[in-house]
Amino acid sequence: MSPDSPPPPFRPPHPLALALIAALARRPGARVLEVGTGSGRNTRALLAAGFEVASLDAEGPVCAAALSSHALLHGTRAQWSALLARIARALEPGAPLYATFGSVNDARYAVGAEIEPRVYAPLEGDEIGVPHIFFTESELREALAAAWEIVAIEERVVDEIAGAWAHERAPLRDARHWFVIARTRAQ
């Protein structure tokens, strides 16, 4: 690409980011915790909608909602549980989490090195060595139950949705994620 060429267009925001923006439409300026910014497509959409965007490392008031379109797909069970606990602590009571989680119906399930039950790290490709955690619907519901009330859960094929920047050499084929909307339980 020559220096005079316009930058490539950004992919549209994740569908969960758009759903969160619509759900918070009556709270302009609300603080949204974004967990894992990836290419920044969701951050740009949240800012354009008039929300303040915070990270887990940010100090300040608790957040009105949280968004994680890919960060909760990775890690060991202990890392995943710790991250969810940090997210819950950063939110107002009853605040929503819009997030994706790995499904055992994903074509990448059980491919690569098994780190622990239902956690695999690819041995090749763009995410070599990165642990991916996978769930059945019932396992995910059970894993979230202590701190979260599930409002909606749906399995979706995400080949055209997932961050292309993370899968440049090996585009996704039949990748499936759980799209979850949950609320923090009273503490």
Secondary structure, 3 states (H helix, E strand, C coil): CCCCCCCCCCCCCCHHHHHHHHHCCCCCCCEEEECCCCCCHHHHHHHHCCCEEECCCCCCCCECEEEECCHHHECCHHHHHHHHHHHHHCECCCCEEEEEEEECCCCCCCCCEEEECCEEECCCCCCCCCCEEEECHHHHHHHHCCCEEEEEEEEEECCCCCCHHHHCCCCCCCCEEEEEEEEECCC
